[in-house]
Amino acid sequence: MTAESLRRLCLARPSAVEEFPFGPETSVFKVGGKMFALTALDAWPLRVSLKCEPCLAEALRAEHTAVRPGYHLNKRHWITVTLDDSLSDELVIGLIEDSYELVVNGLPKRERELVRSQAP
């Protein structure tokens, strides 16, 4: 997965936006003002931090060396995935979608309904 495909995947989610609160080198993808993905798109190897259910995060870390605890994030709820081709694109896409959904589900009801109304 390339940096540009990662960026497109994140921005394809309804109401997703890209911001740079940590400087121009770090892309933060948000929905409803809450972060669901964090990456340095120019870094090599490319890594992305994603929100994840704690049980799934543990299982992924045990099974894949490319999945580590979230870098500078809550290690229980966040994972950092190295996009080194050891994981299938399908798995990475699923993790991005899950992260997005976890964040949307945590939004206040009114905000959540607004985001969901914009889904195709």
Number of C-alpha atoms within 10 A of each C-alpha: 14 11 19 11 10 21 17 11 14 24 16 11 20 16 16 20 18 17 16 12 10 9 9 9 13 17 21 23 23 22 24 18 14 16 21 26 24 22 21 17 18 13 11 11 11 17 22 23 27 28 28 26 14 14 10 12 23 18 11 18 16 11 10 13 12 17 22 19 20 20 15 9 14 11 17 15 18 23 30 25 25 20 21 14 9 10 16 12 12 9 10 18 15 12 18 23 17 17 23 25 17 16 19 22 13 12 17 10 11 8 16 16 13 13 18 12 11 10 9 6
